[in-house]
Amino acid sequence: MDYFDYASTTPMDARVLEVYREVAENYWGNPNSLHDTGGSAKELLDRCTDALARLLGVPSAGLTFTSGGSAGNAAALHALAHGRKHLGSHIIIGGAEHASLHTAAGQLGAAGFEITVIPSMENGLIDLRQLKSALREETILVSIAHCNGEIGVIQPMGDIKEILRDSAALLHSDLVQSFGKWPVEEAVRHADSFTISSHKIHGPKGMGALYIDPSIELLPVQRHSGTPDLPGITAFTAAAERATPMPDHYLMLRNSFFSSLDAKMGNGYRVYEGPPGHQLPQVIGLGIDGIEGQWLMLECNRQGMAISTGSACQSGMQGIPITLKSMGATERDGKEFIRISFGPSTTLKKIDRLTDTLAEVRLSILSGGVI
């Protein structure tokens, strides 16, 4: 199977898997236990926390390991909202946020908070003018993802933080799609809180991290009191240390993909992407004219190629993808949407085979008069 769904999840790196196995065999104690077996596990847990904090450039006191990006997003929004409720009850989120943030915002809305959703512009960037207009004295929290998971648009975190500069609002950012794939220093510098995930960077599934600036005064937040998944934490840390953004390499693959598609299909498709400098090159969101994305995904699968129709966290849900809806796309656009994402196994030969398939499927459907 030629895999073009790296934005959804990634296989574990072989060396990361070795780390996982070694820790599972030799550090199986509970870090919360007071005996030597637990003490060895606690020492390793602390080393992982410090190592990941150094990699991110943040104090380790603000870093907590979670069960993944979705859990971290939910925990961040609830902790920051309830912890700042004495200052106000207004929350702003981007319209193209991950489903976990829309769910958490809905729960906070039911609990008495006022939620404002800011749409994206046609190029996928957040509408900064609407964000500025929506900001109020009682706004306590803004959540904008650094990188969109469905079309790969990178948001201008510095510009967003500047809009919030004179307000009491904190900034949370979902870094799940960008961490390990794109430089995140700017986002980390401007965010008061952020989340990252392991399985997007060839680490184990069910593992992530949440950072909340420890200088922020919050009401006590309940921490996970069970036994930490030390093999998962250590493997996640190893994957993070091995992750190396390669935007130039993936930009070459992206350009090759579109050159090949242009030659075989002409203008029979449309692309959803950000302006130069604001696009994760290994994520491609597009629609093939006249072909439903789900049907195209199944046909590609039949021919040995894995693509997707957007975020896997939305699979089975009716309606237009969250990102396209925020951009004002039509229902037809949503039905025709597919996402292609590259990773270490992606080659020019595989890209050529994929564009062959996309063009052949479209030609077959159009010549047969089936839409």
FIKE-790974 format. One record per residue (C-alpha): residue in three letters; x, y, z. Coordinates in steps of 0.5 Angstrom, whole numbers, padded with zeros to 4 digits, always signed. Layout:
BEGIN
ALAXYZ
...
END
This chain:
BEGIN
MET+0000+0000+0000
ASP+0003+0007-0002
TYR+0001+0011+0004
PHE-0001+0018+0003
ASP-0004+0020+0010
TYR+0001+0022+0014
ALA-0003+0028+0017
SER-0008+0023+0020
THR-0002+0018+0023
THR+0005+0015+0022
PRO+0008+0009+0023
MET+0013+0008+0029
ASP+0020+0009+0028
ALA+0024+0003+0029
ARG+0029+0006+0033
VAL+0023+0009+0037
LEU+0020+0002+0038
GLU+0026+0000+0041
VAL+0026+0005+0046
TYR+0019+0003+0048
ARG+0021-0004+0049
GLU+0027-0003+0053
VAL+0023+0002+0058
ALA+0017-0003+0058
GLU+0022-0009+0060
ASN+0027-0005+0065
TYR+0023+0001+0068
TRP+0016-0002+0069
GLY+0015+0001+0076
ASN+0010+0006+0078
PRO+0014+0013+0079
ASN+0009+0014+0084
SER+0012+0009+0089
LEU+0017+0010+0094
HIS+0022+0004+0093
ASP+0028+0003+0089
THR+0024+0000+0083
GLY+0019+0006+0083
GLY+0025+0011+0084
SER+0028+0009+0078
ALA+0022+0010+0074
LYS+0021+0017+0077
GLU+0028+0019+0075
LEU+0027+0017+0068
LEU+0020+0020+0068
ASP+0023+0027+0070
ARG+0029+0026+0065
CYS+0024+0025+0059
THR+0020+0032+0062
ASP+0026+0036+0062
ALA+0029+0033+0055
LEU+0022+0035+0052
ALA+0022+0042+0055
ARG+0029+0043+0053
LEU+0027+0041+0046
LEU+0021+0046+0046
GLY+0024+0052+0050
VAL+0020+0052+0056
PRO+0020+0051+0063
SER+0019+0043+0065
ALA+0014+0046+0071
GLY+0009+0047+0065
LEU+0009+0041+0062
THR+0004+0035+0063
PHE+0004+0028+0059
THR-0003+0027+0056
SER-0006+0021+0052
GLY-0006+0025+0046
GLY-0007+0032+0042
SER-0015+0031+0043
ALA-0014+0030+0051
GLY-0009+0036+0051
ASN-0014+0041+0048
ALA-0020+0039+0052
ALA-0016+0040+0058
ALA-0013+0046+0056
LEU-0019+0050+0054
HIS-0023+0047+0061
ALA-0017+0049+0065
LEU-0016+0056+0062
ALA-0023+0058+0062
HIS-0025+0056+0069
GLY-0019+0058+0072
ARG-0020+0065+0069
LYS-0027+0066+0070
HIS-0026+0071+0075
LEU-0024+0075+0070
GLY-0029+0074+0065
SER-0033+0069+0061
HIS-0032+0070+0053
ILE-0028+0065+0049
ILE-0026+0066+0042
ILE-0024+0060+0038
GLY-0022+0059+0030
GLY-0027+0056+0026
ALA-0022+0051+0023
GLU-0020+0048+0030
HIS-0020+0041+0031
ALA-0026+0037+0033
SER-0023+0037+0040
LEU-0023+0044+0041
HIS-0030+0045+0038
THR-0033+0040+0043
ALA-0029+0043+0049
ALA-0032+0050+0047
GLY-0039+0047+0046
GLN-0038+0044+0053
LEU-0036+0051+0056
GLY-0042+0054+0052
ALA-0047+0049+0056
ALA-0043+0051+0062
GLY-0045+0059+0062
PHE-0039+0061+0058
GLU-0040+0065+0051
ILE-0037+0063+0045
THR-0035+0067+0039
VAL-0032+0063+0033
ILE-0028+0067+0028
PRO-0028+0064+0021
SER-0022+0063+0016
MET-0021+0067+0010
GLU-0021+0064+0003
ASN-0014+0062+0003
GLY-0015+0059+0010
LEU-0012+0064+0015
ILE-0016+0066+0020
ASP-0019+0073+0019
LEU-0015+0078+0024
ARG-0020+0083+0023
GLN-0026+0079+0025
LEU-0021+0077+0031
LYS-0020+0084+0033
SER-0027+0086+0033
ALA-0029+0080+0037
LEU-0024+0082+0042
ARG-0028+0084+0049
GLU-0026+0086+0056
GLU-0029+0080+0058
THR-0025+0076+0053
ILE-0021+0071+0057
LEU-0018+0066+0052
VAL-0017+0065+0045
SER-0015+0058+0041
ILE-0012+0058+0034
ALA-0009+0052+0032
HIS-0002+0054+0029
CYS-0003+0049+0023
ASN-0009+0046+0020
GLY-0010+0039+0020
GLU-0014+0038+0013
ILE-0011+0043+0009
GLY-0004+0045+0012
VAL-0005+0053+0013
ILE+0000+0056+0018
GLN-0003+0061+0022
PRO+0001+0068+0024
MET+0002+0067+0031
GLY+0006+0073+0032
ASP+0000+0077+0029
ILE-0005+0074+0033
LYS-0001+0075+0039
GLU+0000+0082+0038
ILE-0008+0083+0037
LEU-0009+0080+0044
ARG-0003+0084+0047
ASP-0007+0089+0051
SER-0012+0084+0053
ALA-0013+0079+0059
ALA-0014+0074+0054
LEU-0009+0068+0054
LEU-0007+0064+0047
HIS-0008+0057+0047
SER-0005+0054+0040
ASP-0006+0046+0038
LEU+0001+0045+0035
VAL-0001+0037+0033
GLN+0000+0038+0026
SER+0006+0043+0026
PHE+0011+0040+0031
GLY+0016+0036+0028
LYS+0014+0038+0021
TRP+0015+0046+0021
PRO+0019+0050+0026
VAL+0015+0052+0032
GLU+0019+0057+0036
GLU+0015+0063+0034
ALA+0008+0059+0036
VAL+0011+0057+0042
ARG+0014+0064+0044
HIS+0007+0067+0043
ALA+0003+0061+0046
ASP+0001+0061+0053
SER-0001+0054+0052
PHE+0000+0049+0047
THR-0001+0041+0045
ILE+0003+0037+0041
SER+0002+0029+0040
SER+0006+0023+0039
HIS+0003+0019+0033
LYS+0004+0025+0028
ILE+0012+0024+0029
HIS+0013+0017+0029
GLY+0012+0016+0036
PRO+0007+0011+0040
LYS-0001+0013+0039
GLY-0004+0015+0046
MET+0001+0020+0048
GLY+0002+0027+0048
ALA+0004+0033+0052
LEU+0000+0040+0054
TYR+0004+0046+0056
ILE+0001+0051+0060
ASP+0006+0057+0062
PRO+0007+0056+0070
SER+0007+0063+0071
ILE-0001+0063+0070
GLU-0005+0063+0076
LEU-0010+0058+0075
LEU-0015+0055+0080
PRO-0013+0048+0082
VAL-0013+0043+0076
GLN-0014+0036+0077
ARG-0008+0032+0075
HIS-0008+0025+0072
SER-0006+0020+0079
GLY-0006+0014+0075
THR+0001+0010+0073
PRO+0004+0014+0068
ASP+0005+0010+0061
LEU+0013+0011+0062
PRO+0015+0007+0056
GLY+0010+0011+0052
ILE+0013+0018+0055
THR+0020+0015+0053
ALA+0018+0013+0046
PHE+0015+0020+0045
THR+0021+0024+0047
ALA+0025+0020+0043
ALA+0021+0021+0037
ALA+0021+0028+0039
GLU+0028+0029+0039
ARG+0029+0025+0032
ALA+0024+0029+0029
THR+0027+0034+0024
PRO+0023+0039+0020
MET+0024+0038+0012
PRO+0020+0044+0009
ASP+0025+0044+0003
HIS+0024+0037+0001
TYR+0017+0036+0002
LEU+0016+0043-0002
MET+0020+0039-0008
LEU+0015+0033-0007
ARG+0009+0038-0007
ASN+0011+0042-0013
SER+0012+0035-0017
PHE+0005+0033-0015
PHE+0002+0039-0018
SER+0006+0039-0024
SER+0005+0032-0025
LEU-0003+0033-0024
ASP-0003+0039-0029
ALA+0000+0035-0034
LYS-0005+0029-0033
MET-0011+0033-0031
GLY-0011+0040-0033
ASN-0015+0045-0029
GLY-0020+0039-0027
TYR-0018+0041-0020
ARG-0018+0046-0014
VAL-0013+0047-0009
TYR-0014+0049-0002
GLU-0008+0052+0001
GLY-0005+0058+0004
PRO+0000+0064+0002
PRO+0007+0063+0001
GLY+0011+0062+0008
HIS+0004+0060+0011
GLN+0003+0053+0008
LEU+0006+0046+0011
PRO+0008+0043+0004
GLN+0007+0036+0006
VAL-0001+0037+0007
ILE-0005+0038+0000
GLY-0012+0039+0001
LEU-0016+0039-0006
GLY-0022+0037-0010
ILE-0023+0034-0016
ASP-0028+0037-0020
GLY-0034+0032-0021
ILE-0032+0026-0016
GLU-0034+0025-0009
GLY-0028+0025-0005
GLN-0030+0019-0001
TRP-0031+0015-0007
LEU-0024+0017-0010
MET-0021+0015-0003
LEU-0024+0008-0004
GLU-0022+0007-0011
CYS-0015+0009-0009
ASN-0015+0004-0004
ARG-0017-0001-0009
GLN-0011+0001-0013
GLY-0007+0000-0007
MET-0006+0008-0005
ALA-0008+0011+0002
ILE-0011+0018+0002
SER-0016+0021+0006
THR-0022+0026+0006
GLY-0020+0030+0012
SER-0019+0029+0019
ALA-0020+0022+0021
CYS-0023+0025+0028
GLN-0029+0027+0023
SER-0030+0021+0020
GLY-0037+0018+0020
MET-0040+0026+0021
GLN-0045+0029+0016
GLY-0043+0035+0013
ILE-0038+0039+0010
PRO-0031+0039+0013
ILE-0030+0044+0019
THR-0024+0047+0015
LEU-0028+0048+0009
LYS-0034+0050+0012
SER-0030+0056+0016
MET-0027+0058+0009
GLY-0034+0059+0006
ALA-0034+0053+0001
THR-0040+0050-0001
GLU-0043+0043+0001
ARG-0041+0040-0006
ASP-0034+0043-0005
GLY-0034+0039+0002
LYS-0036+0033-0002
GLU-0031+0033-0007
PHE-0025+0034-0002
ILE-0019+0030-0001
ARG-0013+0030+0003
ILE-0006+0028+0001
SER+0000+0028+0006
PHE+0007+0026+0005
GLY+0012+0023+0009
PRO+0019+0019+0009
SER+0016+0013+0005
THR+0014+0018-0001
THR+0018+0018-0007
LEU+0017+0021-0014
LYS+0015+0015-0017
LYS+0009+0014-0012
ILE+0007+0021-0013
ASP+0007+0019-0021
ARG+0003+0013-0019
LEU-0002+0017-0015
THR-0003+0023-0020
ASP-0004+0017-0026
THR-0010+0014-0021
LEU-0013+0021-0020
ALA-0013+0023-0027
GLU-0015+0016-0030
VAL-0021+0016-0025
ARG-0023+0023-0027
LEU-0023+0021-0034
SER-0027+0014-0033
ILE-0032+0018-0029
LEU-0033+0024-0034
SER-0033+0019-0040
GLY-0038+0015-0037
GLY-0043+0021-0036
VAL-0043+0019-0028
ILE-0042+0024-0023
END
